[in-house]
Amino acid sequence: MRFLKMVLMSVVCWSAGAAAQQAPQAPAVPPSPAGTKPAATAPSGPPPTLVAAPRAGNGKTLDKTDVDTWLDGYMPFALNKSDIPGAVVVVVKDGQILTARGFGYADVDKRTPVDPERTLFRPGSVSKLVTWTAVMQLVEQGKLDLDADINGYLDFKIAPRAGKPVTMRQIMTHTAGFEESVKYLIVYDKADIRPLGELLKERVPARIFDAGTTPAYSNYATSLAGYIVGRIAGMSFDDYVEQRIFAPLNMRTASFRQPLPPALAPLVATGYSKPGEPSLGFEVVNSAPAGGLSASGTDMANFMIAHLQKGQFNGARVLSEATANAMHSSSLDKVNPASLLPPLNRMELGFFETNVNGRSVIAHLGDTEAFHTSLHLYMDDGVGLYLSVNSGGREGGSNPLRSAVFQDFSDRYFPSTLPPDGRVDARLAAQHAQMMTGSWESSRRAETNFFAVFDLLGQVKVTVDDKGALVIPAMVGTNGRPREWVEIAPFVWRDRNGEDRLAAHVVNDRVVRWSMDFMSPFMVMEPVPAGKNGAWLLPALYVALAVFVFAVLAMPAGWIVRRRFKLQHALTGPARKAALATRIAAAACLAVLAGWVGIVSVFDISLKYATASLDPWLWLLQIGGLLAFVAALLAGARNLQLAFAPGQGRLRRVWSVLFLASALLIAYVCLRFGLLSMTVAY
């Protein structure tokens, strides 16, 4: 489902990332915490086989003539192939805009071309970089402490977990521990626009991880940061960023205001969530600091230049050099080394690493339903690359497009100078791959409401092939084919046909988490507990549902057979009533589950339904489900009791056991995955 892919692969606001934003640094063995067994190492013997560093080349000169020629040959074909209406691409170098190009249409119906200076795109979670810049301004002024309890800056409380509060550093590194939060995230109706403070106070997501221990991307946490900026500054977040960031950076068309001011509204590109379908309209991101920005390509160029120049733009400073350096360098490992997976990309203060070809690159990606964006800063080279498109494209083509543009741009102008990778002994590599097998779930998930069902449906399976090599069917390359993983150091693999690396953290000879370069800064994969493992739970659930379907169909089928052949019902008295009760209860349960299938399907269409409009249906399904499942359990138990009374046949006894077991399993799944959570907060 498209929604499940968004959860796993995006950095959107419901969004984290696109495949192949990777960092080919020299591999290192993940350290083991004190008191645990170290990860296994390769045995001594002959030198390891080396595999060539990928994508090496001579490189082209990065000048306007060459990059324009390259883009003119690259972008039109890519947009057409992916069925994406329009795009803006901006490259900055040495404090200047090298090129700013518009491709395709800002509005398909009006045939309005994309203008990089005037057309506003919606960069989604790239907006967070503006929020983090505002936060660091207040840190620089001594008004905000990165390591203080954020409750000191709020007018409501974030409850501690394990006795520890949330800090701004943890928010900026996505380690505050919040579960996913979606309701009112993106809306299209003005009636669904919510003031930021009201939205944040209405529902504080549960904290499912201890602070500082686990990266789990959070739009809610980022919105908290923007709210704190406004409270400290004594003005709205919109006013603050306009005065303190957009004005000094001459970002004349940039705005977080939603809807846009009248002067800017005609400039915004039309977003198309699905190719060939009408636009859903202007996307209002209620968690505005996490993804509500509108900006032209040249606005974003100025923002990139300021960060590449350590906080300075055309003589104006938005950050001191020391503050900018702190923001651009990793701080998470200084707070909690165990939360990282060396040597994978790390989280900076707001930015995340996407190092490529041996170059230091920091970045952010962003997704709304219609717009998909990437921003990359080659810090040691003074170069910035920005891309934004106004549609997800055919089969999610925007994700491989932005990945390919970044990688191909890097290969063309900054070819790899890395030495060849090492290679782990084949026998040991097979052992390590076997240790990775099983079912895994993303740290970015919900646990306390019905959105937990997406975790059940989206678990990632890891297996090995007939040669013992690692296989992860859900993780395909930009070419759409399964990746071929080669272990280049103990518990560090590289895609044979690319640069993505995968690394695992091992404790006491057990893999406890793993991730890949493109998602490691803000999301890791963890073992699925046996009680929620879809590998057995889903097949068992299908069998249980088949039992309930058979029970329901048996009513009309039995009536038809008895009528046709003039037979008497095999059961009488209480036994007949109990059997009838099981069939009615099964029908009620199936009706409730059909309703949940409809709700889940709605989110494959659009997040616009994640508003109060669904609340009556959610309450109906939860209350109705509670009644139906309790009825099924009681009826099943009574039917079982009567089935084992003297004179009852073996087949009836077997069926009664099967029915009650099915009722128990279905009720368990609904309870465990939030379908009976009795809440409309999600």
Buried (B, 14 or more C-beta within 10 A) or exposed (E): EBBBBBBBBBBBBBBBBBBBBBBBBEBEBBBBEEEBEBBBEBEEEEEBEEBEBBBBEEBBEBEEEBBBEBBEEBBEEBBEEBBBBBBBBBBBBEEEBBBBBBBBBBBBEEEBEBBBBBBBBBBBBBBBBBBBBBBBBBBBEEEBBBEEBBBEBBEEEBEBBEEBBBBBBBBBBBBBBBBBBBBBBBBBEEEBBBEBBEBBBEBBBBBBBBBBBBBBBBBBBBBBBBBBBBBBBEBBBBBBBBEBBBBBBBBBBBBBBBBBEEEBBEBBBBBBBBBEEEBBBBBBBBBBBBBBBBBBBBBBBBBBBBBBBBBBBEEEBBBBEEBBEBBBBBBBBEBBEBBBBBBBBBBBBBBBBBBBBBBBBBBBBBBBBBBBBBBBBBBEBBBBBBBBBBBBBBBBBBBBBBBBBBBBBBBBBBBBEBEBBBBBBEEBBBEBBEBBBBBBBBBBBBBBBBBBBBBBBBBBBBBBEEEBBBBBEBBEBBEEEBBBBBBBBBBBBBBEBBBBBBBBBBBEEEBBBBBBBBBBBBBBBBBBEEEBBBEEBBEBBEEBBEBBEBBBEBBEEBEEEEEEEEEEEEBEEEBEBBBBBBBBBBBBBBBBBEBBEEBBEBBEBBBBEBBEEBEEBBEEBBEBBBBBBEBBBBBBBBBBBBBEEEEBEEEBBEBBBBBBBBBBBBBBBBBBBBBBBEEBBB
